[in-house]
Amino acid sequence: MTDRIIGRRTVLAAGAALLGAGGAQAQWAPSRPVRLVVPFAPGGLTDILARALADQLQPRLGQAVVVENRAGAGGNLAAEAVARAEPDGHTLLVATQGIIAINKALFRRLPYDPDADFTPLAFMARQPNLLVASPKIVTAPDLAGLIAMAKAAPQPLAYGSNGVGSFTHLSMELFRMKAGIELVHVPYRGSAPMLADLIGGQIALAMDAVATSMPHVSAGTLKAMAVTSAARAPSLPDIPAIAETVPGYDASPWYGVFGPAAAPAPVLARLEADLRAVLDSPAWAALLEQRQAERVPENREALIRALAVEVPAWREAVKASGATAE
């Protein structure tokens, strides 16, 4: 995240504090339905989280909260719509780091500026992926052994992803760079054919969602090497994090809420407070447990700090991968 954005957030936060202390201005309230714009088709986790958030946010805001799916162009259609919306709190984006931290490096041209056009509001959830290996190829008992195996291999090990420029592709490139190993990328059209080839031994490695890969790990047809989060996942305490062997590695998909830039301080204060109340609720915790995702207790400022670290890291991963998109 650029210094100008962090500086701007500091000013806004200070303004909100002054308003709260002095009581010089009434609390903002929406005057019409609030839109949550989702950059993907219905049915995925981003959409599921957005609809649950809308249901719980509506009674707090006193207005209808509607989910609008705008899929296409790697999330850019939805992002552009929110970036161009009036910054009055009535149009919000449910985004992943693909839109906020990756697309600027991946796409040759964007109709919006991820650094300057959005106001971060809240982390909704994180969901670590699994680094899984084919037992037919990878004989190493742990991640350190896998890295040693990769370094000693006469030919680079092959890994699969959900497609060129996908999160799983770039996550593996980030791992390859930080581990100092050579790997060969094999893109697939989705997780199912990738896992089929991994189980069959056509490729050696992949990163995949816990929900789709763990059943194969439990069946013994795949080997769980590590989770992609910075620390072990509470739901998988016996599986180490990549960062335990490769310091500084963190590639967990996250989901956040953003608004257009230049939102007034009272709008930010009301939205952040109501979002935080929903995200700290038992109902939200139960939803995340059901979906094998993790709660993120930090506030809006934590999202800003996370982006300051992630943006340059993903830029390097995209550069190393050679991936581009139009």
C-alpha positions in Angstrom: 0.0 0.0 0.0 1.4 3.4 -0.9 2.4 5.9 1.8 -0.3 8.3 0.5 -3.0 5.9 1.3 -1.7 5.0 4.7 -1.4 8.8 5.4 -4.9 9.4 4.1 -6.3 6.7 6.4 -4.5 8.3 9.4 -6.1 11.6 8.6 -9.5 9.9 8.3 -9.1 8.0 11.6 -8.1 11.2 13.3 -11.1 12.9 11.9 -13.4 10.1 13.2 -11.9 10.4 16.6 -12.4 14.1 16.7 -16.0 13.7 15.7 -16.6 11.1 18.3 -15.0 13.2 21.0 -16.7 16.4 20.2 -20.1 15.1 19.2 -20.2 17.9 16.7 -21.8 15.8 14.0 -24.6 13.2 14.1 -23.8 9.6 13.3 -24.2 8.8 9.7 -27.0 6.5 8.6 -27.7 5.1 5.1 -30.7 6.7 3.3 -31.3 3.9 0.8 -30.4 0.2 0.2 -26.7 -0.6 0.6 -25.1 -2.7 -2.2 -22.5 -5.4 -1.6 -20.9 -6.0 -5.0 -19.4 -9.4 -5.3 -16.8 -10.0 -8.1 -17.7 -13.6 -8.7 -20.7 -15.7 -9.7 -23.1 -17.0 -7.0 -22.2 -20.1 -5.0 -18.6 -19.6 -4.1 -17.3 -18.7 -0.7 -17.0 -15.0 -1.5 -20.7 -15.0 -2.4 -21.7 -17.1 0.6 -19.9 -14.8 3.0 -21.3 -11.7 1.3 -24.9 -13.0 1.6 -24.5 -13.9 5.3 -22.9 -10.5 5.9 -25.9 -8.8 4.2 -28.4 -10.6 6.3 -26.7 -9.7 9.5 -25.8 -6.1 8.5 -29.3 -5.1 7.4 -30.9 -4.8 10.9 -27.9 -2.8 12.1 -28.0 -0.3 9.3 -31.7 0.0 9.2 -31.8 -0.4 5.4 -31.9 -3.3 3.0 -28.5 -4.7 2.1 -28.5 -6.4 -1.3 -25.8 -8.6 -2.9 -25.0 -7.8 -6.5 -22.9 -10.4 -8.4 -20.7 -8.8 -11.1 -18.5 -11.6 -12.4 -15.9 -11.3 -15.1 -12.4 -10.0 -16.0 -10.8 -11.4 -12.9 -13.0 -9.3 -10.6 -12.2 -6.0 -12.5 -15.8 -5.4 -13.5 -17.0 -5.3 -9.9 -14.0 -3.4 -8.7 -14.5 -0.7 -11.3 -18.2 -0.3 -10.4 -17.4 0.3 -6.8 -14.4 2.5 -7.5 -16.6 4.8 -9.6 -19.5 4.8 -7.2 -20.3 7.8 -5.0 -18.2 7.5 -1.8 -21.3 7.8 0.4 -21.4 4.4 2.1 -24.1 2.9 -0.1 -21.8 0.8 -2.4 -19.3 -1.6 -1.0 -17.0 -4.2 -2.6 -16.5 -7.7 -1.2 -13.0 -8.4 -2.4 -10.1 -10.8 -2.3 -6.4 -10.0 -2.5 -6.6 -10.9 -6.2 -8.4 -7.6 -6.8 -6.7 -5.5 -4.3 -3.1 -6.8 -4.2 -2.5 -8.9 -7.4 -4.4 -7.5 -10.4 -2.4 -4.4 -10.7 0.7 -6.5 -11.3 -1.1 -9.1 -13.4 -3.1 -7.0 -15.8 -1.5 -4.8 -18.4 -4.3 -2.2 -18.0 -6.9 -1.7 -15.3 -10.0 0.5 -15.3 -9.3 1.4 -11.6 -6.3 1.9 -9.3 -6.4 -0.7 -6.4 -4.0 1.6 -4.4 -6.0 4.8 -4.7 -9.6 4.0 -5.4 -10.7 2.0 -2.3 -11.1 2.5 1.4 -10.4 -0.7 3.4 -13.2 -1.4 5.9 -12.8 -4.9 7.4 -11.4 -8.4 7.1 -14.2 -10.9 6.8 -12.2 -14.2 6.9 -9.1 -16.1 6.0 -9.0 -19.6 4.6 -5.7 -21.3 4.3 -4.9 -23.6 1.4 -3.0 -26.8 1.6 0.3 -27.7 -0.1 -0.4 -31.3 -1.1 1.9 -33.8 -2.8 1.5 -37.0 -4.8 2.8 -39.9 -2.7 3.8 -41.6 -6.0 6.4 -38.9 -6.6 7.2 -37.1 -3.3 8.8 -39.5 -0.8 10.0 -36.7 1.6 8.3 -36.9 5.1 8.1 -33.2 5.6 8.5 -29.8 3.9 12.2 -29.5 4.6 12.7 -32.9 3.0 10.5 -31.8 0.0 12.7 -28.7 -0.5 15.8 -30.8 -0.3 14.3 -33.3 -2.8 13.4 -30.5 -5.2 16.9 -29.0 -5.0 18.5 -32.4 -5.7 16.1 -33.5 -8.5 17.7 -33.8 -12.0 14.6 -32.2 -13.4 12.3 -29.6 -11.7 9.2 -31.1 -10.0 5.9 -30.2 -11.7 3.1 -28.5 -9.9 -0.5 -27.8 -10.9 -2.7 -24.8 -10.5 -6.2 -23.6 -11.4 -4.8 -21.6 -14.3 -2.2 -19.0 -15.3 -2.4 -16.1 -13.0 -4.7 -17.8 -10.5 -4.1 -17.5 -6.8 -2.9 -21.1 -6.6 -0.4 -20.4 -9.4 1.0 -17.3 -7.8 1.0 -18.9 -4.3 3.3 -21.7 -5.7 5.5 -19.1 -7.4 5.8 -17.3 -4.1 6.8 -20.6 -2.4 9.3 -21.4 -5.1 11.0 -18.0 -4.8 11.2 -18.1 -1.0 12.3 -21.7 -0.8 14.9 -21.2 -3.5 13.9 -24.1 -5.7 13.0 -24.7 -9.3 9.5 -26.0 -10.2 7.6 -26.4 -13.5 4.0 -25.0 -13.7 1.2 -27.0 -15.3 -2.0 -25.0 -15.5 -5.5 -26.7 -15.3 -9.1 -25.6 -15.8 -10.1 -26.0 -12.2 -9.3 -28.0 -9.1 -10.9 -31.3 -10.0 -8.7 -32.2 -13.1 -5.6 -30.9 -11.2 -6.3 -33.1 -8.2 -7.0 -36.1 -10.5 -3.5 -35.8 -12.1 -1.9 -35.2 -8.7 -3.4 -38.4 -7.3 -2.4 -40.2 -10.5 1.2 -39.0 -10.2 1.3 -36.9 -13.4 2.3 -33.9 -11.3 4.1 -33.8 -7.9 2.6 -30.8 -6.1 -0.3 -28.4 -5.9 -1.9 -25.9 -3.6 -5.7 -26.4 -3.1 -8.5 -25.5 -0.8 -8.7 -27.5 2.4 -12.3 -28.5 1.7 -11.4 -30.2 -1.6 -8.0 -31.6 -0.8 -8.4 -33.0 2.8 -10.7 -35.8 1.8 -7.9 -37.2 -0.4 -5.4 -36.7 2.4 -7.6 -38.6 4.7 -7.9 -41.4 2.1 -4.1 -41.6 1.8 -4.1 -40.7 -1.9 -2.5 -37.3 -1.3 0.1 -36.1 1.3 -0.5 -32.9 3.2 2.9 -31.1 3.4 1.8 -27.8 5.0 -0.9 -25.1 5.2 -0.3 -21.8 3.4 -1.1 -19.5 6.4 1.5 -17.8 8.4 0.7 -20.1 11.4 -1.0 -23.4 11.8 -4.7 -23.5 11.1 -6.8 -24.1 14.2 -8.8 -26.7 12.3 -5.6 -28.6 11.2 -3.3 -28.3 14.2 -1.1 -31.3 13.2 -0.2 -29.9 9.8 2.7 -27.4 9.9 2.6 -24.0 8.3 5.0 -23.4 5.3 6.3 -20.4 7.3 7.8 -22.8 9.9 10.3 -24.0 7.3 10.2 -21.0 4.9 10.1 -17.9 7.1 7.9 -15.1 6.0 5.6 -17.2 3.7 1.9 -16.4 3.9 -0.5 -17.1 1.1 -3.9 -17.5 2.6 -6.9 -16.3 0.6 -8.7 -13.6 2.5 -12.0 -11.8 2.0 -12.5 -8.2 2.9 -15.0 -5.3 2.6 -13.9 -2.1 0.8 -15.7 1.1 -0.2 -14.8 3.8 -2.7 -12.0 6.2 -1.7 -12.8 9.6 -0.1 -15.6 8.3 2.1 -16.3 10.8 4.9 -15.1 9.9 8.4 -18.6 9.5 9.9 -19.5 7.0 7.1 -16.3 5.0 7.8 -16.9 5.0 11.6 -20.5 3.7 11.3 -19.7 1.0 8.7 -16.6 -0.2 10.5 -18.5 -0.4 13.8 -21.4 -2.3 12.3 -19.2 -4.6 10.3 -17.1 -5.4 13.4 -20.2 -6.2 15.4 -21.3 -8.7 12.7 -17.8 -10.2 12.3 -17.3 -10.7 16.1 -20.7 -12.4 16.5 -21.2 -16.1 17.4 -23.3 -16.5 14.2 -20.4 -15.4 12.1 -18.0 -17.7 13.9 -20.3 -20.6 13.3 -20.5 -19.8 9.6 -16.7 -19.7 9.3 -16.3 -23.0 11.2 -18.8 -24.6 8.9 -16.9 -23.3 5.8 -13.4 -24.2 7.3 -12.5 -20.6 7.3 -10.9 -18.5 10.0 -12.1 -15.4 11.8 -9.9 -12.3 11.6 -10.3 -10.3 14.8 -8.2 -7.3 13.7 -9.8 -3.9 12.8 -9.6 -1.8 9.6 -6.1 -0.6 10.3 -4.9 -4.2 10.3 -6.2 -4.6 6.8 -4.3 -1.5 5.7 -1.1 -2.8 7.3 -1.6 -6.3 5.7 -2.0 -4.7 2.3 1.2 -2.7 2.8 3.1 -6.1 3.1 1.1 -8.1 0.5 1.1 -5.7 -2.4 4.9 -5.8 -3.0 5.1 -9.5 -2.2 2.5 -10.4 -4.9 4.0 -8.0 -7.3 7.3 -10.1 -7.1 5.4 -13.3 -7.4 3.6 -12.1 -10.6 6.9 -10.9 -12.0 8.6 -14.3 -11.3 5.7 -16.2 -12.8 5.8 -14.3 -16.1 1.9 -14.3 -16.0 0.0 -11.5 -17.7 -3.6 -10.8 -18.4 -5.6 -8.5 -20.7 
